[in-house]
Every structure is written in structure tokens, then in C-alpha cells.
Amino acid sequence: MNIACIPGGGMTGEARAGIIDRFNPTVLTSTPSYALHLGRIMESKGMDPRKSTIRTILVGGEPAAGIVSTRKRLEELWNARLVEFYGCTEVSPHCGGYSCSASDTDRNAVTSHLMEDIQILELVDSDSKNRVAEGERGLTVCTSLNSESSAQLRFLVGDYAVATTEPCVCGRTHMRAVGAFAGRADDLINLRGIKMYPVQLEEAVRSVPGIGDEYEIVLATDAKGLDIMTARIEHTDAQAGAKVAREVQNRCEVRVEIKVLAPGTLPKTEFKAKRIRDTRSQ
């Protein structure tokens, strides 16, 4: 098994694509957004990522496994299996959780196994910080068990999740985050009293066929002092905007203005994606 760890500093996307073409790795590790970016670079250079030797995409840093449309896009682009790892640098220098083969067969039941042999993970209420009952949504709190250089006691990671201790059909018995992770508490969007997470908007945008890999959500205040949301998407068909608006309305219960741009207009994401731009406090 050969592993390509991407991205890294001081190297262009074209150079990384050349490494894959030359050294034939079977595993690609990166953020989900960069895996999309790298695949498109390969296509632009006449290389087909589907025909590469990559068979597993190991992603982290951004949600992916629990977003059906993003996961499908990545797996179809690379003709590979997507595995997501979960962790927090402040708590431990290793993976804290991972999706398993059971998530491959049931896309609507994605879970992340949490490594209880090296960490204690709790879910707490966002206000009281008291532990929530199993099956209730809470914020992740982690205690490291094997990190000497950065020992953490009940570190508030701040990701929303719902946990279960029921054994997985894959045979593992560690606690699982059901539906993977819903989003960070500090990423919560409040628009005219309606609360949503970036992952919900990503699922809505990418559920429409033909939408480009890049998109941007802009939050602003109009002349009347009302909050408005605008989605900038890439598509060859201007009518795609109406479809995206309906998906956002159905999933998030908010209205959104859509600006359909020509493919290649938005800047390419090379590290962790920042797709929400909030200008309301400016």
C-alpha cells in the first residue's frame, strides 16, 4: 500500500498530480475540498483520476462522509472508497475516530467510531455543559489518555454529535457518533432567527447535478436592516439557481438569492474550505 499525503507546502497542484501519476499510490489523504481540486487538476492535464491507482480517499479537516452529495462526488471522481477520520490537534496527535465499512453499504446511516482506548469522549449540553443522555445531541468533550506533551482534561472540542454505544454491524463496539458530526458550535448560522449549519447548506447546494465543486455563501444586511443570504454557484445553466434555491428552502427553511457564475469563476480551494462569508458585522 502506497500513501500520498496531500496537501503540503511549497508544491503546486500540478506537481502533486504528477506524483500520483508517477508513483502510483493507492491511498490519498487530504481535506475533501482539496481531493476535489486535485482530481480536477488531473483532468485538466489529460489524466483520469478514475483510472489512477488511488482506491481509498482518507479525508479529514472538513465534514464529508456524512454529506451524501459530497461523498458521492468524491467517490465518483476518483472511483475510490471514501473514509473519514475525526480528531482534534489540541487533544492528541492521532486520529480520534473514523468511518467504517458499514457506512459504505448504508449512506443514510453513516457513523464515526470513536477510539475509546486512547481517549474519553463525552457529549455535553451546549448551555449547562452537563452530560447529555445517550441518543441526545450534544457538544464533544475529549480527554486524552496517552498524550504526554499536550495532556488535555475534558477539552471542549465543540462539534455537535449524537452518540450510541450499541455495537456496529461491522463488529466494533466503541462508541459511535451517529450521522457523523453535524458541525461546530461556533459555525452555527443564525439568519432571521433560523439556525443552520454549513453542512446543511453544502448538502443542499451539491444535491443539484452539474454544480461546480466551488461555491460561496454570503451573509449580508440589506438597506432595510434585514439579513439576507446569497449563494454564488458555478453552472453552465442559469436555471440551476432555482433548483438550488428550492433545495436550501426545503432543507434549511430559509430563502436564498442565487448568483449563477460561469465554471472556473470562483477561486479553487487548496486547504480547509471557507465557504461562508459573513459580512453582517462589517
Secondary structure, DSSP 4 states (H G I P E B T S, - for coil): --EEE---TT--HHHHHHHHHHH--SEEEE-HHHHHHHHHHHHHTT--GGGSS--EEEE-SS--TT-HHHHHHHHHHHTSEEEEEE--TTT-SS--EEE-THHHH-GGG-EEEE-TTTEEEEEE-TTT-PBPPTTSEEEEEEEESS-STT--SSEEEEEEEEEE-SPPTTS--S-EEEEEEEEEGGG-EEETTEEE-HHHHHHHHHTSTT--S-EEEEEEE-TTS-EEEEEEEE-S-TTHHHHHHHHHHHHH----EEEEE-TT-SPPP-SS---EEE-TT-
